[in-house]
Amino acid sequence: MMNFMGSYKEQTYALLRIVSGFLFIWHGSQKLLGFPPAAWEMPWHIQYIAGGIELVGGALIMIGLLTRPVAFLASGLMAVAYWMAHFSTEKFLPIMNGGDAAILYSFVFLFISARGAGIWSIDNR
């Protein structure tokens, strides 16, 4: 009973990579394409540099192409995003400062960078 998902570990990892990349794409789409509309005006470096990494990097992670270096770059981007946009001494906890998604993305992408693309990826073909 304790290993009931053990035989599906490769598939669930692939789903983690695919869904994380898919969700990341929309952050870049919001910045670069204006869809969905952003709630605030962003500085150019966030809009174009971060947006480009999110849009293109999310797509590459999702399809599993150049997965390790792109996921490492995305992990670093999300770590910087947390410290630049979310961290606050007044609102220290990530749930209070809105940074929980940035932290989660950072560590998920760090794990993907360490683990590689896995099954259902172009890197694995």
QUIZI-V721073 format. One record per residue. N is the residue number from 0. SS is DSSP state (helix for helix, strand for strand, loop for the rest). BURIAL is b if it has 9 or more other ideal C-beta (glycine too) atoms within 8 Angstrom, else e. D_LAST is the distance of its C-alpha to the last C-alpha in Angstrom with 1 decimal. Layout:
BEGIN
N:SS:BURIAL:D_LAST ; N:SS:BURIAL:D_LAST
END
This chain:
BEGIN
0:loop:e:33.1 ; 1:loop:e:31.9 ; 2:loop:e:28.4 ; 3:loop:e:28.1 ; 4:loop:e:24.8 ; 5:helix:e:23.4 ; 6:helix:e:21.3 ; 7:helix:e:19.6 ; 8:helix:e:18.8 ; 9:helix:e:15.0 ; 10:helix:b:15.6 ; 11:helix:b:18.4 ; 12:helix:b:16.6 ; 13:helix:b:13.9 ; 14:helix:e:17.0 ; 15:helix:b:18.7 ; 16:helix:b:16.1 ; 17:helix:b:15.9 ; 18:helix:e:19.7 ; 19:helix:b:20.6 ; 20:helix:b:18.7 ; 21:helix:b:20.4 ; 22:helix:b:23.7 ; 23:helix:b:23.5 ; 24:helix:b:23.0 ; 25:helix:b:26.5 ; 26:helix:b:28.1 ; 27:helix:b:27.1 ; 28:helix:b:28.0 ; 29:helix:b:31.4 ; 30:helix:b:32.0 ; 31:helix:b:30.9 ; 32:loop:e:31.4 ; 33:loop:e:34.2 ; 34:loop:e:32.6 ; 35:loop:e:33.5 ; 36:loop:e:36.7 ; 37:loop:b:37.1 ; 38:loop:e:40.2 ; 39:loop:e:41.1 ; 40:loop:e:41.1 ; 41:loop:e:38.6 ; 42:loop:e:39.2 ; 43:helix:e:37.3 ; 44:helix:e:35.2 ; 45:helix:b:34.0 ; 46:helix:b:33.5 ; 47:helix:b:31.6 ; 48:helix:e:29.9 ; 49:helix:b:29.1 ; 50:helix:b:28.5 ; 51:helix:b:26.0 ; 52:helix:b:24.0 ; 53:helix:b:24.1 ; 54:helix:b:23.2 ; 55:helix:b:20.5 ; 56:helix:b:19.3 ; 57:helix:b:19.4 ; 58:helix:b:17.2 ; 59:helix:b:14.6 ; 60:helix:b:14.7 ; 61:helix:b:14.7 ; 62:helix:b:11.5 ; 63:loop:b:9.9 ; 64:loop:b:10.0 ; 65:loop:e:12.1 ; 66:helix:b:12.8 ; 67:helix:b:15.0 ; 68:helix:e:17.4 ; 69:helix:b:17.7 ; 70:helix:b:18.4 ; 71:helix:b:20.9 ; 72:helix:b:22.6 ; 73:helix:b:22.8 ; 74:helix:b:24.3 ; 75:helix:b:26.8 ; 76:helix:b:27.7 ; 77:helix:b:28.5 ; 78:helix:b:30.6 ; 79:helix:e:32.5 ; 80:helix:b:32.9 ; 81:helix:b:34.5 ; 82:helix:e:36.9 ; 83:helix:e:37.9 ; 84:helix:e:38.2 ; 85:helix:b:38.7 ; 86:loop:e:40.3 ; 87:loop:e:44.0 ; 88:loop:e:46.7 ; 89:loop:e:48.5 ; 90:loop:e:45.5 ; 91:loop:e:43.8 ; 92:loop:e:41.7 ; 93:helix:b:38.4 ; 94:helix:e:39.4 ; 95:helix:e:42.6 ; 96:helix:b:41.2 ; 97:loop:e:38.2 ; 98:loop:b:35.7 ; 99:helix:e:34.0 ; 100:helix:e:31.0 ; 101:helix:b:30.5 ; 102:helix:b:30.7 ; 103:helix:e:28.3 ; 104:helix:b:25.7 ; 105:helix:b:26.3 ; 106:helix:b:25.7 ; 107:helix:b:22.8 ; 108:helix:b:21.0 ; 109:helix:b:22.2 ; 110:helix:e:20.7 ; 111:helix:b:17.2 ; 112:helix:b:17.6 ; 113:helix:e:18.5 ; 114:helix:e:15.9 ; 115:loop:e:12.7 ; 116:loop:b:10.3 ; 117:loop:b:9.9 ; 118:loop:e:8.6 ; 119:loop:e:8.5 ; 120:loop:b:6.9 ; 121:loop:e:5.3 ; 122:loop:b:5.7 ; 123:loop:b:3.8 ; 124:loop:e:0.0
END
